[in-house]
């Protein structure tokens, strides 16, 4: 049994054998060569990001998703700085300048952590999601994290036109993963 965090590199594929089990983050969709290499090795590969719990959640992916959500806001805030070619928007604003506007497409783990981070910096945050039950859950979090507006995917006309930057995390990681409830 081989336990890793990072996906195997090409020089490791050839060392894997069919009697071994590999546990790691694989993310095979954007890396077809990795998939071919693993298949050729005969190894039994189990991707952490596909392990589900009894509620169809992704417990091994959640911590990485939390980090990704928070980092997305740091990256966006950096990109908005004039010195980095941005428009000079400060997410938290200052006296005399309005705070930045952040739109998060998707209210799952990544989206929620992105929204918390942006709201914590003082930005005006909008979350757009397609799941009404999830939007109802998100609607109750405003007092702790600042003002976060939530909308259904079909009701977002014009929201993106007035945002300083957006975080898009609506694309499912696993195509057959059920919609959140």
Buried (B, 14 or more C-beta within 10 A) or exposed (E): EBEEEEBBEEEBBEEBEEEBEBBBBBBBEEEEEBEEBBEEBEBBBBBBBBEBEEEEBBEBBBEBBBEBBBBBBBEBBEBBEEEEEBEEBBBBBEEEEEBBBBBBBBBBBBBBBBBBBBBBBBBBBBBBBBBEEBBEBBEEBBEEBBEBBBBEEEEBEEBBEEBBBBBBBBEEBBEEEEEBE
